[in-house]
Amino acid sequence: MTEETISLGRIEVAPEVIATIARLVVSANETVTKMGNPPSGRLFSRAIKQEGVVLHYENSKLIFDIYVFMDPRGNIRQASRTLQGAIIEAMDQMVGIPVEAVNIHVEDVTYQPDQAA
């Protein structure tokens, strides 16, 4: 007995949607105070850039470069690792595309006016 697979069509997720998902995951982290600015980079780069997120799609895998400012009162290393795991999990659950790397770039820390440096 053979099984037949019926194709229901194609599902395509725009790269901008994937970048938005990553940005929302990052914004939900309490240690992140704001998104950073990705570097200008190469003029003809195929990367998708969106408010603190640079997305590359290579060899059927996603590579993220995330640029953030963080609260100095939080554990920056732990927050960065939490972000990496949260982005990988969100991509797996929402779009099912494997993530090769999530690179976190902490651009600076931001002090509130009432905080001492």
FENHUWO-V947896 format. One record per backbone hydrogen bond with DSSP energy under -1.0 kcal/mol. CO is the residue of the C=O (numbers start at 1). NH is the residue of the N-H. Records with the same first field share a line. If there is no record, write none. Layout:
CO: NH  NH
//
This chain:
14: 18
15: 19
16: 20
17: 21
18: 22
19: 23
20: 24
21: 25
22: 26
23: 27
24: 28
26: 29
31: 71
34: 69
42: 45
48: 55
50: 53
52: 67
53: 50
54: 65
55: 48
56: 63
58: 61
61: 58
62: 100  101
63: 56
64: 103
65: 54
66: 105
67: 36
68: 107
69: 33  34
70: 110
71: 74
74: 76
75: 79
76: 80
77: 81
78: 82
79: 83
80: 84
81: 85
82: 86
83: 87
84: 88
85: 89
86: 90
87: 91
88: 92
89: 93
90: 94
91: 95  96
98: 62
101: 64
103: 66
105: 68
108: 70
112: 115
//
